[in-house]
Amino acid sequence: MSEQKQVQSKTTMIIVAWLLGYLGIHRLMMGYSNWWVQLITFGGCGIWSLIDLIQIFTGKMKMADGRDLI
């Protein structure tokens, strides 16, 4: 049985993605299991991190289980 992650604040996720996006920490906090891919590729050389930041900012990136950020 998987444990459900707490819904994160959109503002917090924007800040974490901006500062630590290249490590994938925002994906870890949002419950994604593939966060380590960004860790070993440094956010896809920054490209995936930028895409994630834009998606969080526009509301298109949700928690791993589909819930909206608050």
C-alpha distances in whole Angstrom, upper triangle without the diagonal:
4,7,9,13,16,18,21,25,27,29,27,26,29,31,28,28,32,32,29,28,30,27,24,23,23,20,18,19,18,14,16,15,18,20,21,24,26,26,28,30,31,29,31,34,34,33,30,30,32,31,28,30,32,29,27,31,31,28,27,24,21,18,15,14,17,18,22,23,25
4,6,9,13,15,18,21,23,26,24,22,25,27,24,24,28,28,25,25,26,23,20,19,19,16,14,15,14,10,12,11,15,17,18,21,22,23,25,27,27,26,28,31,30,30,26,26,29,27,24,26,28,25,24,27,28,25,24,21,18,14,12,11,14,15,19,19,22
4,6,10,12,15,19,21,23,21,20,24,25,22,23,27,27,24,24,25,23,20,18,18,16,13,13,12,9,12,12,16,17,19,21,22,22,25,27,27,26,28,31,30,30,26,25,28,27,23,25,27,25,23,26,27,24,23,20,17,13,12,11,14,14,17,17,19
4,7,9,12,16,18,20,19,17,21,22,20,21,25,25,23,22,24,22,19,17,16,14,13,11,10,8,11,13,16,16,19,21,22,22,25,27,27,25,27,30,28,28,25,24,26,25,21,23,25,22,20,23,24,20,20,17,14,10,9,8,11,11,14,14,16
4,6,8,12,14,17,15,14,18,19,16,17,21,21,19,19,21,19,16,14,13,11,10,8,7,6,10,12,15,14,17,20,20,20,23,25,24,22,25,27,26,26,22,21,23,22,19,20,22,19,17,20,21,18,18,15,12,8,9,9,11,10,12,12,13
4,6,10,12,15,13,13,16,17,16,17,20,21,19,19,22,20,17,15,13,13,12,9,8,9,12,15,18,17,20,22,22,22,25,27,25,23,26,29,26,27,23,22,24,23,19,20,22,19,16,19,20,17,18,15,12,9,11,11,12,10,11,10,10
4,7,9,12,11,10,14,15,15,16,19,20,19,18,21,20,17,15,12,12,12,9,7,9,12,16,18,17,20,22,21,22,26,26,25,23,25,28,25,25,22,20,22,21,17,17,19,16,13,16,17,14,15,12,9,7,10,10,10,7,8,6,7
4,6,9,7,7,10,12,11,12,15,16,16,15,19,18,15,13,10,11,11,8,7,10,13,16,18,16,19,21,19,20,24,24,23,20,23,25,22,23,20,18,19,18,15,14,16,15,11,13,15,12,14,12,10,8,11,12,12,10,9,6,6
4,5,5,6,9,10,11,12,14,15,16,16,19,19,17,14,11,13,14,10,10,13,16,19,20,18,21,23,21,22,26,26,24,21,24,26,23,23,20,18,18,18,15,14,15,14,10,11,14,11,14,12,11,10,14,15,14,12,9,6,5
4,5,5,6,9,10,10,12,14,15,14,18,18,16,14,11,13,14,12,10,14,16,19,20,18,21,22,20,21,25,24,22,19,22,24,20,20,18,15,16,15,12,11,12,11,7,8,10,8,11,10,9,10,14,15,14,12,9,5,6
4,5,5,6,9,10,11,12,14,14,18,18,16,15,11,14,16,13,13,17,18,22,22,19,22,23,21,22,25,25,22,20,23,24,20,21,19,16,16,16,14,11,12,13,9,8,11,11,14,13,13,14,17,19,18,16,13,9,9
4,5,5,6,8,10,11,12,12,16,16,14,12,9,12,13,10,11,15,16,19,20,17,20,21,19,19,23,23,20,18,22,22,19,20,18,15,16,17,14,11,14,14,10,11,14,13,16,14,13,13,16,18,18,16,13,10,10
4,5,5,6,8,10,10,9,13,13,11,9,6,9,11,8,8,12,13,16,17,14,17,18,16,17,20,20,18,15,18,20,16,17,15,12,13,13,10,8,11,11,7,9,12,11,13,10,11,10,13,16,15,14,12,9,10
4,6,5,6,9,10,9,13,14,12,11,8,11,14,12,12,15,16,19,19,16,19,19,16,17,21,20,17,15,18,18,15,15,14,11,11,12,9,6,9,10,6,7,10,11,13,11,12,13,16,19,18,16,14,11,12
4,5,5,6,8,9,12,13,13,11,9,13,14,12,13,17,18,20,20,17,19,20,17,17,21,20,17,15,19,19,15,17,16,12,12,14,12,9,12,13,10,10,14,14,16,14,15,16,18,21,21,19,17,13,14
4,5,5,5,7,10,10,9,7,6,10,11,9,11,14,15,17,17,13,15,17,14,14,18,17,14,13,17,17,14,16,14,11,12,14,11,9,13,13,11,12,15,15,17,14,15,14,16,19,19,18,17,14,15
4,6,5,4,8,9,8,7,5,8,11,10,11,14,14,16,15,12,14,15,11,12,16,15,12,10,13,14,11,12,10,7,8,10,7,6,10,10,9,10,13,14,14,12,13,14,15,19,18,18,16,14,16
4,6,6,9,11,11,10,9,12,14,14,15,18,17,20,18,15,17,17,14,14,17,16,13,11,14,14,10,12,12,8,8,11,9,7,10,12,11,11,14,15,16,15,17,17,19,22,22,21,19,16,18
4,6,8,9,10,9,10,13,14,14,16,18,18,20,19,15,16,17,14,13,17,16,12,12,15,14,11,14,14,10,11,14,12,10,14,16,14,14,18,19,20,17,19,19,21,24,24,23,21,18,20
4,6,6,7,6,7,10,11,11,14,16,15,17,15,12,13,14,10,10,13,13,10,9,13,13,11,13,12,9,11,14,12,11,14,16,14,15,19,19,19,17,18,17,18,22,22,22,21,18,20
4,5,5,6,6,8,10,11,12,15,13,15,13,10,11,12,8,9,12,11,8,6,10,11,8,10,8,5,8,10,8,8,11,12,11,13,16,16,16,14,16,16,16,20,20,20,19,17,19
4,6,8,9,10,12,14,15,17,15,16,13,10,10,10,6,7,9,8,5,4,8,8,6,9,8,6,9,11,10,11,14,15,15,16,19,20,19,16,18,18,18,22,23,23,22,20,23
4,6,8,9,9,12,14,15,13,13,12,8,8,9,6,4,8,8,6,6,10,10,10,12,11,9,12,14,12,13,16,17,16,18,21,21,20,17,18,18,17,21,22,23,22,20,23
4,5,5,7,9,10,11,10,10,9,5,7,8,5,5,9,10,8,7,10,12,10,12,9,8,11,12,10,11,14,14,13,16,18,18,17,14,15,14,14,17,18,19,19,17,20
4,5,5,6,9,10,10,11,11,7,9,11,9,8,12,13,11,10,14,15,13,15,13,10,13,14,11,12,16,15,13,16,19,18,18,14,15,13,13,17,18,18,18,16,18
4,5,5,6,9,9,11,11,8,11,12,10,11,15,15,13,11,14,16,14,15,12,9,12,12,9,9,13,12,10,13,15,14,14,11,11,10,11,15,15,15,14,12,14
4,5,5,6,5,8,8,5,9,10,9,10,13,14,13,11,14,16,14,15,11,10,13,12,9,11,14,12,11,14,16,14,14,10,10,9,8,12,13,14,14,12,16
4,5,5,6,7,8,5,8,11,10,10,14,15,14,13,16,18,17,18,14,13,16,16,13,14,17,16,14,17,19,18,17,13,12,10,9,13,15,15,16,14,17
4,6,8,10,11,9,12,14,13,13,17,18,17,15,18,20,19,19,16,14,17,17,13,14,17,15,13,16,18,16,16,13,11,9,10,12,14,13,14,11,14
4,6,9,11,9,13,15,14,15,18,19,18,16,18,21,19,19,15,14,16,15,12,13,15,13,11,14,16,13,13,10,8,5,6,9,10,10,10,9,12
4,6,9,9,12,14,14,15,18,19,19,17,19,22,20,21,17,16,19,18,14,16,18,16,14,18,19,16,16,12,10,6,5,8,10,11,12,12,15
4,6,6,9,11,11,13,15,16,16,14,16,19,18,18,14,14,17,16,12,15,17,15,14,18,19,16,15,11,10,8,5,9,11,12,14,14,17
4,6,8,9,11,12,14,15,16,15,16,20,19,19,15,16,19,18,15,18,20,18,17,21,22,20,18,15,14,11,8,11,14,16,17,17,21
4,5,6,8,9,11,12,13,12,13,16,16,16,12,13,17,15,13,16,19,17,17,20,21,20,18,14,14,13,10,13,15,18,19,19,22
4,5,6,7,9,10,11,9,11,14,14,14,11,11,14,14,12,14,17,16,15,19,20,19,17,14,14,13,11,14,16,18,18,17,21
4,5,5,6,9,10,9,11,14,14,15,13,13,16,16,14,17,20,19,19,22,24,23,21,17,18,16,14,18,20,21,22,21,24
4,5,5,6,8,8,8,11,12,13,10,11,15,15,13,16,19,18,18,21,23,22,20,17,18,17,15,19,20,22,23,22,25
4,6,5,5,4,6,9,9,10,8,8,12,12,11,13,16,16,16,19,21,20,19,16,17,17,16,19,20,22,22,21,24
4,6,5,6,9,10,11,13,11,10,14,15,14,15,19,19,18,21,23,23,22,19,20,19,17,21,23,24,24,22,25
4,6,8,9,10,12,14,12,13,16,17,16,18,21,21,21,24,26,26,24,21,23,22,20,24,25,27,27,26,29
4,5,5,6,9,10,10,10,14,15,14,16,19,19,20,22,24,25,23,20,22,22,21,24,25,27,27,26,29
4,6,5,7,9,9,8,12,13,13,14,17,18,18,20,23,23,22,19,21,21,21,24,25,26,26,24,27
4,5,5,6,5,5,8,10,9,11,14,14,15,17,19,20,18,16,18,18,18,22,22,23,23,21,24
4,5,5,5,7,9,10,11,13,15,16,17,19,20,21,19,17,20,20,20,23,23,25,25,24,27
4,6,7,8,10,12,13,14,16,17,19,20,22,23,22,20,22,23,23,26,26,28,27,26,28
4,6,5,6,9,10,10,12,14,15,16,18,20,19,17,20,21,21,25,24,26,24,23,25
4,5,5,6,9,10,11,12,14,15,17,18,17,15,19,20,20,24,23,24,23,22,25
4,5,5,6,8,10,10,12,14,15,16,14,12,15,17,16,20,20,21,20,19,22
4,5,5,6,9,10,10,12,14,15,14,12,15,16,16,20,20,20,19,18,20
4,5,5,6,9,10,11,12,14,13,12,16,17,18,22,21,21,19,18,21
4,5,5,6,9,10,11,12,11,10,13,16,16,19,18,19,17,17,20
4,5,5,6,8,10,10,9,7,10,12,13,16,15,16,15,13,17
4,5,5,6,9,10,10,9,12,14,15,18,17,17,15,13,16
4,6,5,6,8,8,9,12,15,17,19,17,18,15,14,16
4,5,5,6,5,5,9,12,14,16,14,14,12,11,14
4,6,5,6,5,7,10,12,15,13,13,10,8,11
4,6,8,8,11,13,16,18,16,15,12,10,12
4,6,8,10,14,16,18,15,15,12,11,13
4,6,7,11,13,15,12,11,8,8,10
4,6,10,12,13,10,11,9,10,13
4,7,9,11,9,10,8,8,12
4,6,8,6,6,5,6,10
4,5,5,5,6,7,10
4,6,7,9,10,14
4,6,9,11,14
4,7,9,12
4,7,9
4,6
4
